[in-house]
Amino acid sequence: MIRQVHSREVKAAALSRLQERGVTIEDIADVVFLMQAPYNVGLKIDSCIESVHAVLEKREVQHAILVGTELDILAEKKSLSEPLLSIVETDEGLFGCDETLALGSVFGYGSIAVTTFGHLDKQKIGVIKRLDTKRGNAIHTFLDDLVASIASSASSRLAHRLRDEQEAEMERQLQAQQNRKQAGQP
């Protein structure tokens, strides 16, 4: 009989894998804050943390984390065959599978997420830069892009929520104005 894996187990494994690989929710939230603070003056880090958690609820994101980090770990153990091992070890510039895996989950968060991902992939901000910088035997060919994906999605989520809040406020003000007119008030 084939075992069906419960979503709680998948989520726990993905979160555990991030932690094992040295990435915290707060690390990702810091990147989200840097991306969104210029557009959201009152932004608080707690909103960024909440948004990262929401993105990490998506099964597609969890699966990408598990697959990508597994390949990084296998490369560290020299358990991939050549030439894939050398490509992953060196994060070969023309190797796009790491970005492709990470980009797959970004599409659900719209064009803001896609363009933010491209920016983070090139600029390597915060924890993404630390992961991209080779230290010792650690390989993060997939993980740096996965973190950029999560941060991009969480940033887009916040941007859309801000717009929703602004529109709701505009509607409240318009309704209050209409109510005053109906009551004969200026």
Rosetta constraint file for C-alpha pairs under 8 A:
AtomPair CA 5 CA 9 HARMONIC 6.71 0.50
AtomPair CA 5 CA 10 HARMONIC 7.04 0.50
AtomPair CA 6 CA 10 HARMONIC 6.61 0.50
AtomPair CA 7 CA 11 HARMONIC 6.09 0.50
AtomPair CA 7 CA 59 HARMONIC 7.52 0.50
AtomPair CA 8 CA 12 HARMONIC 6.04 0.50
AtomPair CA 9 CA 13 HARMONIC 6.05 0.50
AtomPair CA 10 CA 14 HARMONIC 6.18 0.50
AtomPair CA 10 CA 59 HARMONIC 7.74 0.50
AtomPair CA 10 CA 62 HARMONIC 6.71 0.50
AtomPair CA 10 CA 63 HARMONIC 7.58 0.50
AtomPair CA 11 CA 15 HARMONIC 6.16 0.50
AtomPair CA 11 CA 56 HARMONIC 7.69 0.50
AtomPair CA 11 CA 57 HARMONIC 7.09 0.50
AtomPair CA 11 CA 59 HARMONIC 7.48 0.50
AtomPair CA 11 CA 62 HARMONIC 6.10 0.50
AtomPair CA 12 CA 16 HARMONIC 5.93 0.50
AtomPair CA 13 CA 17 HARMONIC 5.98 0.50
AtomPair CA 13 CA 66 HARMONIC 7.53 0.50
AtomPair CA 14 CA 18 HARMONIC 6.35 0.50
AtomPair CA 14 CA 62 HARMONIC 5.34 0.50
AtomPair CA 14 CA 63 HARMONIC 7.48 0.50
AtomPair CA 14 CA 65 HARMONIC 5.94 0.50
AtomPair CA 14 CA 66 HARMONIC 5.80 0.50
AtomPair CA 15 CA 19 HARMONIC 6.35 0.50
AtomPair CA 16 CA 20 HARMONIC 6.04 0.50
AtomPair CA 17 CA 21 HARMONIC 6.11 0.50
AtomPair CA 17 CA 65 HARMONIC 7.65 0.50
AtomPair CA 17 CA 66 HARMONIC 7.23 0.50
AtomPair CA 17 CA 69 HARMONIC 7.36 0.50
AtomPair CA 18 CA 22 HARMONIC 6.38 0.50
AtomPair CA 18 CA 23 HARMONIC 5.14 0.50
AtomPair CA 18 CA 24 HARMONIC 6.84 0.50
AtomPair CA 18 CA 65 HARMONIC 7.70 0.50
AtomPair CA 19 CA 23 HARMONIC 5.18 0.50
AtomPair CA 19 CA 24 HARMONIC 5.92 0.50
AtomPair CA 23 CA 27 HARMONIC 6.38 0.50
AtomPair CA 23 CA 28 HARMONIC 7.61 0.50
AtomPair CA 23 CA 127 HARMONIC 7.49 0.50
AtomPair CA 24 CA 28 HARMONIC 6.67 0.50
AtomPair CA 25 CA 29 HARMONIC 6.10 0.50
AtomPair CA 25 CA 49 HARMONIC 6.57 0.50
AtomPair CA 25 CA 52 HARMONIC 6.81 0.50
AtomPair CA 25 CA 53 HARMONIC 7.49 0.50
AtomPair CA 26 CA 30 HARMONIC 6.05 0.50
AtomPair CA 26 CA 49 HARMONIC 6.37 0.50
AtomPair CA 27 CA 31 HARMONIC 6.84 0.50
AtomPair CA 27 CA 126 HARMONIC 7.45 0.50
AtomPair CA 27 CA 127 HARMONIC 5.98 0.50
AtomPair CA 28 CA 32 HARMONIC 6.42 0.50
AtomPair CA 28 CA 49 HARMONIC 7.90 0.50
AtomPair CA 28 CA 52 HARMONIC 7.12 0.50
AtomPair CA 28 CA 127 HARMONIC 7.02 0.50
AtomPair CA 28 CA 147 HARMONIC 6.75 0.50
AtomPair CA 28 CA 150 HARMONIC 7.46 0.50
AtomPair CA 28 CA 151 HARMONIC 5.77 0.50
AtomPair CA 29 CA 33 HARMONIC 6.07 0.50
AtomPair CA 29 CA 45 HARMONIC 6.80 0.50
AtomPair CA 29 CA 48 HARMONIC 5.02 0.50
AtomPair CA 29 CA 49 HARMONIC 5.09 0.50
AtomPair CA 29 CA 52 HARMONIC 6.36 0.50
AtomPair CA 29 CA 151 HARMONIC 6.96 0.50
AtomPair CA 30 CA 34 HARMONIC 6.32 0.50
AtomPair CA 30 CA 45 HARMONIC 7.23 0.50
AtomPair CA 30 CA 48 HARMONIC 7.56 0.50
AtomPair CA 30 CA 126 HARMONIC 7.35 0.50
AtomPair CA 31 CA 35 HARMONIC 6.26 0.50
AtomPair CA 31 CA 125 HARMONIC 6.72 0.50
AtomPair CA 31 CA 126 HARMONIC 6.03 0.50
AtomPair CA 31 CA 127 HARMONIC 7.56 0.50
AtomPair CA 31 CA 151 HARMONIC 6.32 0.50
AtomPair CA 32 CA 36 HARMONIC 6.12 0.50
AtomPair CA 32 CA 48 HARMONIC 6.03 0.50
AtomPair CA 32 CA 151 HARMONIC 5.34 0.50
AtomPair CA 32 CA 152 HARMONIC 7.10 0.50
AtomPair CA 32 CA 154 HARMONIC 6.59 0.50
AtomPair CA 32 CA 155 HARMONIC 5.27 0.50
AtomPair CA 33 CA 37 HARMONIC 5.49 0.50
AtomPair CA 33 CA 43 HARMONIC 7.50 0.50
AtomPair CA 33 CA 44 HARMONIC 7.74 0.50
AtomPair CA 33 CA 45 HARMONIC 6.37 0.50
AtomPair CA 33 CA 48 HARMONIC 6.16 0.50
AtomPair CA 33 CA 155 HARMONIC 7.79 0.50
AtomPair CA 34 CA 38 HARMONIC 7.65 0.50
AtomPair CA 35 CA 116 HARMONIC 7.93 0.50
AtomPair CA 35 CA 155 HARMONIC 6.65 0.50
AtomPair CA 36 CA 40 HARMONIC 6.10 0.50
AtomPair CA 36 CA 43 HARMONIC 7.68 0.50
AtomPair CA 36 CA 155 HARMONIC 6.18 0.50
AtomPair CA 36 CA 158 HARMONIC 7.62 0.50
AtomPair CA 36 CA 159 HARMONIC 7.23 0.50
AtomPair CA 37 CA 41 HARMONIC 5.97 0.50
AtomPair CA 37 CA 42 HARMONIC 7.78 0.50
AtomPair CA 37 CA 43 HARMONIC 5.98 0.50
AtomPair CA 39 CA 159 HARMONIC 7.99 0.50
AtomPair CA 40 CA 162 HARMONIC 7.54 0.50
AtomPair CA 43 CA 47 HARMONIC 7.03 0.50
AtomPair CA 44 CA 48 HARMONIC 6.91 0.50
AtomPair CA 45 CA 49 HARMONIC 6.23 0.50
AtomPair CA 46 CA 50 HARMONIC 6.13 0.50
AtomPair CA 47 CA 51 HARMONIC 6.13 0.50
AtomPair CA 47 CA 158 HARMONIC 7.91 0.50
AtomPair CA 48 CA 52 HARMONIC 6.22 0.50
AtomPair CA 48 CA 154 HARMONIC 7.15 0.50
AtomPair CA 48 CA 155 HARMONIC 7.68 0.50
AtomPair CA 48 CA 158 HARMONIC 7.56 0.50
AtomPair CA 49 CA 53 HARMONIC 6.26 0.50
AtomPair CA 50 CA 54 HARMONIC 6.25 0.50
AtomPair CA 51 CA 55 HARMONIC 6.31 0.50
AtomPair CA 51 CA 154 HARMONIC 5.07 0.50
AtomPair CA 51 CA 155 HARMONIC 7.65 0.50
AtomPair CA 51 CA 157 HARMONIC 6.85 0.50
AtomPair CA 51 CA 158 HARMONIC 6.81 0.50
AtomPair CA 52 CA 56 HARMONIC 6.20 0.50
AtomPair CA 52 CA 150 HARMONIC 6.78 0.50
AtomPair CA 52 CA 151 HARMONIC 6.88 0.50
AtomPair CA 52 CA 154 HARMONIC 5.24 0.50
AtomPair CA 53 CA 57 HARMONIC 6.45 0.50
AtomPair CA 54 CA 58 HARMONIC 7.43 0.50
AtomPair CA 54 CA 154 HARMONIC 7.69 0.50
AtomPair CA 55 CA 61 HARMONIC 7.33 0.50
AtomPair CA 55 CA 150 HARMONIC 6.54 0.50
AtomPair CA 55 CA 153 HARMONIC 6.70 0.50
AtomPair CA 55 CA 154 HARMONIC 6.09 0.50
AtomPair CA 56 CA 61 HARMONIC 6.19 0.50
AtomPair CA 56 CA 62 HARMONIC 6.51 0.50
AtomPair CA 56 CA 150 HARMONIC 7.41 0.50
AtomPair CA 57 CA 61 HARMONIC 7.68 0.50
AtomPair CA 57 CA 62 HARMONIC 7.52 0.50
AtomPair CA 58 CA 62 HARMONIC 6.44 0.50
AtomPair CA 59 CA 63 HARMONIC 6.05 0.50
AtomPair CA 60 CA 64 HARMONIC 6.17 0.50
AtomPair CA 60 CA 105 HARMONIC 6.11 0.50
AtomPair CA 61 CA 65 HARMONIC 6.22 0.50
AtomPair CA 61 CA 105 HARMONIC 5.86 0.50
AtomPair CA 61 CA 150 HARMONIC 7.63 0.50
AtomPair CA 62 CA 66 HARMONIC 6.31 0.50
AtomPair CA 63 CA 67 HARMONIC 6.15 0.50
AtomPair CA 64 CA 68 HARMONIC 5.83 0.50
AtomPair CA 64 CA 101 HARMONIC 6.39 0.50
AtomPair CA 64 CA 102 HARMONIC 6.72 0.50
AtomPair CA 64 CA 105 HARMONIC 7.94 0.50
AtomPair CA 64 CA 146 HARMONIC 7.39 0.50
AtomPair CA 65 CA 69 HARMONIC 5.86 0.50
AtomPair CA 65 CA 143 HARMONIC 7.37 0.50
AtomPair CA 65 CA 146 HARMONIC 6.58 0.50
AtomPair CA 66 CA 70 HARMONIC 5.96 0.50
AtomPair CA 67 CA 71 HARMONIC 6.39 0.50
AtomPair CA 68 CA 72 HARMONIC 6.41 0.50
AtomPair CA 68 CA 98 HARMONIC 7.30 0.50
AtomPair CA 68 CA 101 HARMONIC 7.53 0.50
AtomPair CA 68 CA 142 HARMONIC 5.05 0.50
AtomPair CA 68 CA 143 HARMONIC 6.39 0.50
AtomPair CA 68 CA 146 HARMONIC 7.64 0.50
AtomPair CA 69 CA 73 HARMONIC 6.10 0.50
AtomPair CA 69 CA 140 HARMONIC 7.50 0.50
AtomPair CA 69 CA 142 HARMONIC 6.35 0.50
AtomPair CA 69 CA 143 HARMONIC 5.98 0.50
AtomPair CA 70 CA 74 HARMONIC 6.08 0.50
AtomPair CA 71 CA 75 HARMONIC 6.15 0.50
AtomPair CA 71 CA 142 HARMONIC 7.55 0.50
AtomPair CA 72 CA 76 HARMONIC 6.33 0.50
AtomPair CA 72 CA 88 HARMONIC 7.34 0.50
AtomPair CA 72 CA 139 HARMONIC 5.51 0.50
AtomPair CA 72 CA 140 HARMONIC 5.77 0.50
AtomPair CA 72 CA 141 HARMONIC 6.35 0.50
AtomPair CA 72 CA 142 HARMONIC 6.44 0.50
AtomPair CA 72 CA 143 HARMONIC 7.56 0.50
AtomPair CA 73 CA 77 HARMONIC 6.31 0.50
AtomPair CA 73 CA 139 HARMONIC 7.14 0.50
AtomPair CA 74 CA 78 HARMONIC 6.11 0.50
AtomPair CA 74 CA 79 HARMONIC 4.98 0.50
AtomPair CA 74 CA 80 HARMONIC 6.05 0.50
AtomPair CA 75 CA 79 HARMONIC 5.85 0.50
AtomPair CA 75 CA 80 HARMONIC 5.75 0.50
AtomPair CA 75 CA 85 HARMONIC 5.76 0.50
AtomPair CA 75 CA 88 HARMONIC 6.61 0.50
AtomPair CA 75 CA 89 HARMONIC 6.22 0.50
AtomPair CA 75 CA 139 HARMONIC 7.07 0.50
AtomPair CA 76 CA 89 HARMONIC 7.52 0.50
AtomPair CA 76 CA 137 HARMONIC 6.40 0.50
AtomPair CA 76 CA 138 HARMONIC 6.44 0.50
AtomPair CA 76 CA 139 HARMONIC 6.08 0.50
AtomPair CA 78 CA 85 HARMONIC 6.77 0.50
AtomPair CA 79 CA 85 HARMONIC 7.61 0.50
AtomPair CA 80 CA 84 HARMONIC 6.39 0.50
AtomPair CA 80 CA 85 HARMONIC 5.00 0.50
AtomPair CA 81 CA 85 HARMONIC 5.64 0.50
AtomPair CA 82 CA 86 HARMONIC 6.47 0.50
AtomPair CA 83 CA 87 HARMONIC 6.35 0.50
AtomPair CA 84 CA 88 HARMONIC 6.08 0.50
AtomPair CA 85 CA 89 HARMONIC 5.93 0.50
AtomPair CA 86 CA 90 HARMONIC 6.04 0.50
AtomPair CA 87 CA 91 HARMONIC 5.80 0.50
AtomPair CA 87 CA 92 HARMONIC 5.14 0.50
AtomPair CA 87 CA 95 HARMONIC 7.09 0.50
AtomPair CA 88 CA 92 HARMONIC 6.67 0.50
AtomPair CA 88 CA 139 HARMONIC 7.89 0.50
AtomPair CA 88 CA 141 HARMONIC 6.17 0.50
AtomPair CA 89 CA 139 HARMONIC 6.33 0.50
AtomPair CA 89 CA 141 HARMONIC 7.35 0.50
AtomPair CA 90 CA 141 HARMONIC 7.97 0.50
AtomPair CA 91 CA 95 HARMONIC 7.05 0.50
AtomPair CA 91 CA 141 HARMONIC 5.39 0.50
AtomPair CA 96 CA 100 HARMONIC 6.02 0.50
AtomPair CA 97 CA 101 HARMONIC 6.02 0.50
AtomPair CA 98 CA 102 HARMONIC 6.37 0.50
AtomPair CA 98 CA 141 HARMONIC 6.64 0.50
AtomPair CA 98 CA 142 HARMONIC 4.83 0.50
AtomPair CA 98 CA 145 HARMONIC 6.51 0.50
AtomPair CA 98 CA 146 HARMONIC 8.00 0.50
AtomPair CA 99 CA 103 HARMONIC 5.76 0.50
AtomPair CA 99 CA 142 HARMONIC 7.48 0.50
AtomPair CA 99 CA 145 HARMONIC 5.87 0.50
AtomPair CA 99 CA 146 HARMONIC 7.88 0.50
AtomPair CA 100 CA 104 HARMONIC 6.24 0.50
AtomPair CA 101 CA 105 HARMONIC 7.76 0.50
AtomPair CA 101 CA 146 HARMONIC 7.78 0.50
AtomPair CA 102 CA 106 HARMONIC 7.16 0.50
AtomPair CA 102 CA 142 HARMONIC 7.78 0.50
AtomPair CA 102 CA 145 HARMONIC 5.77 0.50
AtomPair CA 102 CA 146 HARMONIC 4.88 0.50
AtomPair CA 102 CA 148 HARMONIC 7.84 0.50
AtomPair CA 102 CA 149 HARMONIC 5.53 0.50
AtomPair CA 103 CA 107 HARMONIC 6.82 0.50
AtomPair CA 103 CA 114 HARMONIC 7.46 0.50
AtomPair CA 103 CA 117 HARMONIC 7.57 0.50
AtomPair CA 103 CA 149 HARMONIC 6.33 0.50
AtomPair CA 105 CA 149 HARMONIC 7.17 0.50
AtomPair CA 106 CA 110 HARMONIC 7.28 0.50
AtomPair CA 106 CA 113 HARMONIC 5.83 0.50
AtomPair CA 106 CA 114 HARMONIC 6.07 0.50
AtomPair CA 106 CA 117 HARMONIC 7.71 0.50
AtomPair CA 106 CA 149 HARMONIC 5.95 0.50
AtomPair CA 106 CA 150 HARMONIC 7.61 0.50
AtomPair CA 106 CA 152 HARMONIC 7.09 0.50
AtomPair CA 106 CA 153 HARMONIC 5.66 0.50
AtomPair CA 107 CA 111 HARMONIC 7.39 0.50
AtomPair CA 107 CA 113 HARMONIC 7.15 0.50
AtomPair CA 107 CA 114 HARMONIC 6.53 0.50
AtomPair CA 109 CA 113 HARMONIC 5.65 0.50
AtomPair CA 109 CA 114 HARMONIC 7.85 0.50
AtomPair CA 109 CA 153 HARMONIC 5.64 0.50
AtomPair CA 109 CA 156 HARMONIC 6.17 0.50
AtomPair CA 109 CA 157 HARMONIC 6.62 0.50
AtomPair CA 110 CA 114 HARMONIC 6.59 0.50
AtomPair CA 110 CA 156 HARMONIC 7.24 0.50
AtomPair CA 111 CA 115 HARMONIC 6.12 0.50
AtomPair CA 112 CA 116 HARMONIC 5.97 0.50
AtomPair CA 112 CA 152 HARMONIC 7.78 0.50
AtomPair CA 112 CA 155 HARMONIC 7.99 0.50
AtomPair CA 112 CA 156 HARMONIC 5.40 0.50
AtomPair CA 113 CA 117 HARMONIC 5.96 0.50
AtomPair CA 113 CA 149 HARMONIC 7.88 0.50
AtomPair CA 113 CA 152 HARMONIC 4.79 0.50
AtomPair CA 113 CA 153 HARMONIC 5.07 0.50
AtomPair CA 113 CA 154 HARMONIC 7.97 0.50
AtomPair CA 113 CA 155 HARMONIC 6.91 0.50
AtomPair CA 113 CA 156 HARMONIC 5.06 0.50
AtomPair CA 114 CA 118 HARMONIC 6.42 0.50
AtomPair CA 114 CA 152 HARMONIC 7.24 0.50
AtomPair CA 115 CA 119 HARMONIC 6.28 0.50
AtomPair CA 116 CA 120 HARMONIC 6.11 0.50
AtomPair CA 116 CA 152 HARMONIC 5.35 0.50
AtomPair CA 116 CA 155 HARMONIC 7.95 0.50
AtomPair CA 117 CA 121 HARMONIC 5.95 0.50
AtomPair CA 117 CA 148 HARMONIC 5.92 0.50
AtomPair CA 117 CA 149 HARMONIC 5.87 0.50
AtomPair CA 117 CA 151 HARMONIC 7.94 0.50
AtomPair CA 117 CA 152 HARMONIC 5.27 0.50
AtomPair CA 118 CA 122 HARMONIC 6.38 0.50
AtomPair CA 119 CA 123 HARMONIC 5.94 0.50
AtomPair CA 120 CA 124 HARMONIC 5.29 0.50
AtomPair CA 120 CA 125 HARMONIC 6.30 0.50
AtomPair CA 120 CA 128 HARMONIC 7.83 0.50
AtomPair CA 120 CA 148 HARMONIC 5.92 0.50
AtomPair CA 120 CA 152 HARMONIC 7.85 0.50
AtomPair CA 121 CA 145 HARMONIC 6.66 0.50
AtomPair CA 121 CA 148 HARMONIC 6.67 0.50
AtomPair CA 124 CA 128 HARMONIC 5.15 0.50
AtomPair CA 124 CA 129 HARMONIC 4.46 0.50
AtomPair CA 124 CA 132 HARMONIC 7.40 0.50
AtomPair CA 125 CA 129 HARMONIC 5.37 0.50
AtomPair CA 126 CA 130 HARMONIC 6.80 0.50
AtomPair CA 127 CA 131 HARMONIC 6.17 0.50
AtomPair CA 127 CA 144 HARMONIC 7.99 0.50
AtomPair CA 128 CA 132 HARMONIC 6.09 0.50
AtomPair CA 128 CA 144 HARMONIC 5.11 0.50
AtomPair CA 128 CA 145 HARMONIC 7.57 0.50
AtomPair CA 128 CA 147 HARMONIC 6.63 0.50
AtomPair CA 128 CA 148 HARMONIC 6.62 0.50
AtomPair CA 129 CA 133 HARMONIC 6.16 0.50
AtomPair CA 129 CA 144 HARMONIC 7.68 0.50
AtomPair CA 131 CA 140 HARMONIC 5.86 0.50
AtomPair CA 131 CA 143 HARMONIC 7.26 0.50
AtomPair CA 131 CA 144 HARMONIC 5.43 0.50
AtomPair CA 132 CA 140 HARMONIC 6.51 0.50
AtomPair CA 132 CA 141 HARMONIC 7.20 0.50
AtomPair CA 132 CA 144 HARMONIC 5.95 0.50
AtomPair CA 134 CA 138 HARMONIC 7.00 0.50
AtomPair CA 134 CA 139 HARMONIC 7.21 0.50
AtomPair CA 140 CA 144 HARMONIC 5.91 0.50
AtomPair CA 141 CA 145 HARMONIC 7.41 0.50
AtomPair CA 142 CA 146 HARMONIC 6.22 0.50
AtomPair CA 143 CA 147 HARMONIC 6.09 0.50
AtomPair CA 144 CA 148 HARMONIC 6.29 0.50
AtomPair CA 145 CA 149 HARMONIC 6.09 0.50
AtomPair CA 146 CA 150 HARMONIC 6.27 0.50
AtomPair CA 147 CA 151 HARMONIC 6.10 0.50
AtomPair CA 148 CA 152 HARMONIC 5.92 0.50
AtomPair CA 149 CA 153 HARMONIC 6.11 0.50
AtomPair CA 150 CA 154 HARMONIC 6.09 0.50
AtomPair CA 151 CA 155 HARMONIC 5.99 0.50
AtomPair CA 152 CA 156 HARMONIC 6.18 0.50
AtomPair CA 153 CA 157 HARMONIC 6.09 0.50
AtomPair CA 154 CA 158 HARMONIC 6.27 0.50
AtomPair CA 155 CA 159 HARMONIC 6.25 0.50
AtomPair CA 156 CA 160 HARMONIC 6.19 0.50
AtomPair CA 157 CA 161 HARMONIC 6.17 0.50
AtomPair CA 158 CA 162 HARMONIC 6.06 0.50
AtomPair CA 159 CA 163 HARMONIC 6.39 0.50
AtomPair CA 160 CA 164 HARMONIC 6.23 0.50
AtomPair CA 161 CA 165 HARMONIC 6.16 0.50
AtomPair CA 162 CA 166 HARMONIC 6.18 0.50
AtomPair CA 163 CA 167 HARMONIC 6.14 0.50
AtomPair CA 164 CA 168 HARMONIC 6.12 0.50
AtomPair CA 165 CA 169 HARMONIC 6.17 0.50
AtomPair CA 166 CA 170 HARMONIC 6.23 0.50
AtomPair CA 167 CA 171 HARMONIC 6.20 0.50
AtomPair CA 168 CA 172 HARMONIC 6.21 0.50
AtomPair CA 169 CA 173 HARMONIC 6.21 0.50
AtomPair CA 170 CA 174 HARMONIC 6.13 0.50
AtomPair CA 171 CA 175 HARMONIC 6.04 0.50
AtomPair CA 172 CA 176 HARMONIC 6.11 0.50
AtomPair CA 173 CA 177 HARMONIC 6.15 0.50
AtomPair CA 174 CA 178 HARMONIC 6.20 0.50
AtomPair CA 175 CA 179 HARMONIC 6.09 0.50
AtomPair CA 176 CA 180 HARMONIC 6.21 0.50
AtomPair CA 177 CA 181 HARMONIC 6.32 0.50
AtomPair CA 178 CA 182 HARMONIC 6.21 0.50
AtomPair CA 179 CA 183 HARMONIC 6.22 0.50
AtomPair CA 180 CA 184 HARMONIC 6.21 0.50
AtomPair CA 180 CA 185 HARMONIC 4.93 0.50
AtomPair CA 180 CA 186 HARMONIC 6.58 0.50
AtomPair CA 181 CA 185 HARMONIC 5.44 0.50
AtomPair CA 181 CA 186 HARMONIC 6.39 0.50
